[in-house]
Amino acid sequence: MSNRISAIKNRVQDRNSEAWQRLCEYIDYLAVNGGDEFSPREFLGSKMFHEIRELPESISKLKDVKKVWLYGSKIERIPPEIG
């Protein structure tokens, strides 16, 4: 490999982590109770929020969300279900 080409890091989301489980709970809560803003940092706290590398497929349940707050996240992947 050339010195000018860096390796691509493949960070895999730990779907068994507490952060992932809580994110899924938050999405389910918003899907049932409504809400026009998705702000996972506010719900998870900064430490857990920074463990999230991708959004779950269940994000497609959030039909009423108008604003998504992901500033400062480490999210690298968004599922195609959002499109």
N, CA, C and O of each residue as an XYZ file, in Angstrom:
332
protein
N       0.851     -1.180      0.000
C       0.000      0.000      0.000
C       0.890      1.234      0.000
O       1.915      1.277      0.681
N       0.503      2.193     -0.739
C       1.253      3.439     -0.847
C       1.241      4.199      0.473
O       0.305      4.081      1.265
N       2.286      4.972      0.695
C       2.347      5.803      1.899
C       1.303      6.907      1.875
O       0.979      7.473      2.919
N       0.779      7.215      0.716
C      -0.191      8.299      0.586
C      -1.630      7.834      0.789
O      -2.532      8.655      0.954
N      -1.841      6.547      0.777
C      -3.197      6.013      0.936
C      -3.320      5.423      2.339
O      -2.570      4.519      2.708
N      -4.248      5.927      3.095
C      -4.445      5.398      4.444
C      -5.520      4.319      4.434
O      -6.436      4.335      3.612
N      -5.389      3.408      5.342
C      -6.359      2.320      5.455
C      -7.709      2.860      5.928
O      -7.772      3.786      6.738
N      -8.765      2.278      5.419
C     -10.115      2.659      5.842
C     -10.433      1.926      7.132
O     -10.301      0.705      7.219
N     -10.848      2.677      8.119
C     -11.203      2.067      9.395
C     -12.640      1.575      9.319
O     -13.542      2.308      8.912
N     -12.837      0.345      9.710
C     -14.175     -0.235      9.690
C     -14.649     -0.385     11.133
O     -14.531     -1.453     11.734
N     -15.176      0.687     11.663
C     -15.675      0.649     13.036
C     -17.068      0.054     13.018
O     -17.982      0.599     12.400
N     -17.218     -1.037     13.682
C     -18.492     -1.735     13.718
C     -19.241     -1.324     14.983
O     -18.668     -1.266     16.071
N     -20.523     -1.042     14.818
C     -21.348     -0.658     15.957
C     -21.580     -1.859     16.855
O     -21.976     -2.922     16.378
N     -21.340     -1.702     18.143
C     -21.625     -2.749     19.119
C     -23.116     -2.685     19.436
O     -23.570     -1.824     20.190
N     -23.855     -3.598     18.854
C     -25.311     -3.605     19.036
C     -25.750     -4.243     20.345
O     -26.946     -4.361     20.611
N     -24.790     -4.652     21.158
C     -25.101     -5.183     22.485
C     -24.782     -4.186     23.586
O     -25.012     -4.462     24.764
N     -24.259     -3.042     23.211
C     -23.861     -2.048     24.214
C     -25.078     -1.370     24.838
O     -26.164     -1.345     24.257
N     -24.874     -0.830     26.014
C     -25.944     -0.096     26.689
C     -26.350      1.127     25.869
O     -27.531      1.466     25.802
N     -25.377      1.785     25.247
C     -25.672      2.976     24.436
C     -26.615      2.624     23.286
O     -27.579      3.344     23.024
N     -26.333      1.515     22.603
C     -27.181      1.089     21.474
C     -28.591      0.743     21.956
O     -29.582      1.147     21.347
N     -28.667     -0.009     23.054
C     -29.966     -0.410     23.593
C     -30.796      0.816     23.983
O     -31.993      0.879     23.704
N     -30.151      1.781     24.628
C     -30.858      3.002     25.042
C     -31.290      3.828     23.834
O     -32.369      4.422     23.844
N     -30.455      3.872     22.789
C     -30.833      4.591     21.571
C     -32.071      3.964     20.950
O     -32.981      4.673     20.521
N     -32.110      2.648     20.901
C     -33.279      1.943     20.357
C     -34.523      2.210     21.209
O     -35.618      2.373     20.672
N     -34.357      2.254     22.532
C     -35.479      2.581     23.425
C     -35.984      3.993     23.148
O     -37.192      4.228     23.108
N     -35.066      4.922     22.959
C     -35.430      6.312     22.671
C     -36.218      6.411     21.365
O     -37.223      7.119     21.291
N     -35.760      5.703     20.347
C     -36.472      5.712     19.065
C     -37.866      5.127     19.222
O     -38.832      5.674     18.689
N     -37.983      4.018     19.948
C     -39.298      3.412     20.184
C     -40.209      4.366     20.956
O     -41.397      4.479     20.653
N     -39.649      5.048     21.948
C     -40.421      6.012     22.735
C     -40.955      7.137     21.835
O     -42.136      7.475     21.900
N     -40.088      7.713     21.000
C     -40.528      8.782     20.106
C     -41.555      8.289     19.096
O     -42.489      9.013     18.753
N     -41.387      7.066     18.622
C     -42.328      6.512     17.641
C     -43.723      6.369     18.240
O     -44.718      6.597     17.552
N     -43.805      5.997     19.504
C     -45.097      5.796     20.167
C     -45.692      7.113     20.648
O     -46.883      7.368     20.469
N     -44.856      7.949     21.261
C     -45.349      9.159     21.909
C     -45.275     10.413     21.035
O     -45.723     11.486     21.439
N     -44.724     10.274     19.871
C     -44.593     11.431     18.991
C     -43.437     12.313     19.416
O     -42.700     11.994     20.349
N     -43.297     13.380     18.748
C     -42.201     14.300     18.999
C     -41.646     14.742     17.663
O     -41.511     13.939     16.740
N     -41.326     16.012     17.561
C     -40.848     16.516     16.280
C     -39.333     16.715     16.238
O     -38.795     17.174     15.230
N     -38.631     16.366     17.349
C     -37.176     16.488     17.367
C     -36.541     15.176     17.823
O     -37.009     14.529     18.760
N     -35.474     14.805     17.140
C     -34.679     13.632     17.491
C     -33.339     14.142     17.996
O     -32.510     14.616     17.218
N     -33.133     14.044     19.298
C     -31.918     14.553     19.931
C     -31.321     13.475     20.832
O     -31.505     13.511     22.048
N     -30.606     12.516     20.239
C     -30.089     11.401     21.025
C     -29.065     11.808     22.082
O     -28.984     11.158     23.124
N     -28.284     12.858     21.850
C     -27.304     13.276     22.860
C     -28.008     13.699     24.136
O     -27.549     13.388     25.235
N     -29.107     14.397     23.998
C     -29.871     14.849     25.161
C     -30.395     13.660     25.964
O     -30.396     13.687     27.195
N     -30.838     12.625     25.266
C     -31.394     11.447     25.925
C     -30.304     10.545     26.504
O     -30.423     10.073     27.635
N     -29.239     10.303     25.728
C     -28.199      9.352     26.124
C     -27.123      9.950     27.022
O     -26.509      9.241     27.820
N     -26.898     11.239     26.894
C     -25.744     11.857     27.532
C     -24.556     11.773     26.577
O     -24.524     10.917     25.693
N     -23.590     12.654     26.756
C     -22.472     12.750     25.813
C     -21.648     11.479     25.712
O     -21.260     11.082     24.613
N     -21.375     10.836     26.834
C     -20.515      9.647     26.811
C     -21.125      8.531     25.965
O     -20.456      7.988     25.086
N     -22.373      8.187     26.218
C     -23.026      7.131     25.442
C     -23.255      7.570     23.999
O     -23.142      6.762     23.078
N     -23.575      8.839     23.803
C     -23.812      9.359     22.457
C     -22.579      9.154     21.575
O     -22.716      8.861     20.387
N     -21.392      9.300     22.134
C     -20.167      9.154     21.357
C     -19.829      7.700     21.057
O     -18.906      7.436     20.286
N     -20.546      6.757     21.640
C     -20.358      5.341     21.325
C     -21.157      4.925     20.089
O     -20.937      3.843     19.544
N     -22.064      5.762     19.655
C     -22.935      5.442     18.524
C     -22.212      5.741     17.221
O     -21.772      6.867     16.991
N     -22.089      4.731     16.369
C     -21.415      4.854     15.069
C     -22.396      4.799     13.903
O     -22.073      5.216     12.790
N     -23.583      4.287     14.161
C     -24.586      4.212     13.098
C     -25.965      4.322     13.725
O     -26.141      4.095     14.922
N     -26.927      4.670     12.903
C     -28.304      4.739     13.381
C     -29.001      3.423     13.058
O     -28.753      2.838     12.004
N     -29.861      2.955     13.944
C     -30.563      1.685     13.696
C     -31.634      1.832     12.609
O     -32.099      2.934     12.318
N     -32.006      0.708     12.028
C     -33.045      0.684     10.994
C     -34.381      1.202     11.526
O     -35.199      1.726     10.771
N     -34.590      1.049     12.832
C     -35.859      1.476     13.439
C     -36.061      2.980     13.363
O     -37.148      3.464     13.679
N     -35.051      3.731     12.953
C     -35.175      5.181     12.811
C     -36.276      5.531     11.803
O     -36.837      6.626     11.842
N     -36.575      4.603     10.914
C     -37.616      4.846      9.910
C     -39.004      4.966     10.536
O     -39.938      5.410      9.867
N     -39.161      4.578     11.812
C     -40.451      4.704     12.510
C     -40.785      6.149     12.859
O     -41.940      6.462     13.150
N     -39.798      7.026     12.836
C     -39.994      8.404     13.303
C     -40.572      9.271     12.187
O     -39.857     10.031     11.534
N     -41.848      9.142     11.990
C     -42.538      9.841     10.899
C     -42.818     11.313     11.203
O     -42.952     12.116     10.279
N     -42.908     11.679     12.484
C     -43.265     13.051     12.857
C     -42.057     13.943     13.130
O     -42.225     15.137     13.378
N     -40.854     13.397     13.089
C     -39.654     14.180     13.403
C     -39.361     15.177     12.291
O     -39.331     14.834     11.109
N     -39.145     16.429     12.710
C     -38.833     17.508     11.774
C     -37.379     17.960     11.901
O     -36.788     18.437     10.932
N     -36.797     17.810     13.105
C     -35.411     18.222     13.343
C     -34.623     17.042     13.897
O     -35.094     16.316     14.772
N     -33.421     16.868     13.372
C     -32.522     15.812     13.828
C     -31.247     16.492     14.318
O     -30.575     17.200     13.568
N     -30.929     16.263     15.585
C     -29.751     16.869     16.195
C     -28.650     15.833     16.335
O     -28.697     15.003     17.243
N     -27.655     15.869     15.446
C     -26.547     14.925     15.477
C     -25.202     15.634     15.539
O     -24.162     14.998     15.367
N     -25.204     16.923     15.779
C     -23.969     17.698     15.820
C     -22.987     17.100     16.828
O     -23.363     16.794     17.959
N     -21.742     16.937     16.420
C     -20.717     16.402     17.295
C     -20.744     14.888     17.438
O     -20.013     14.323     18.252
N     -21.579     14.234     16.650
C     -21.678     12.778     16.769
C     -20.526     12.093     16.054
O     -19.775     12.722     15.308
N     -20.398     10.810     16.291
C     -19.405      9.985     15.605
C     -20.102      9.041     14.628
O     -19.554      8.006     14.249
N     -21.307      9.410     14.230
C     -22.106      8.570     13.343
C     -21.467      8.561     11.958
O     -21.185      9.607     11.375
N     -21.249      7.351     11.450
C     -20.628      7.153     10.150
C     -21.578      6.518      9.139
O     -21.360      6.606      7.930
N     -22.645      5.871      9.648
C     -23.569      5.177      8.766
C     -25.014      5.481      9.126
O     -25.400      5.522     10.295
N     -25.789      5.690      8.084
C     -27.227      5.914      8.231
C     -27.918      4.864      7.367
O     -27.564      4.702      6.199
N     -28.889      4.152      7.916
C     -29.517      3.084      7.145
C     -30.307      3.616      5.949
O     -30.818      4.735      5.994
N     -30.410      2.826      4.888
C     -31.143      3.256      3.702
C     -32.635      3.444      3.952
O     -33.316      4.073      3.142
N     -33.157      2.913      5.057
C     -34.586      3.044      5.367
C     -35.002      4.500      5.532
O     -36.185      4.819      5.412
N     -34.065      5.370      5.801
C     -34.385      6.782      6.003
C     -34.749      7.453      4.696
O     -35.592      8.350      4.676
N     -34.130      7.037      3.605
C     -34.324      7.662      2.307
C     -35.696      7.498      1.820
O     -36.026      7.970      0.732
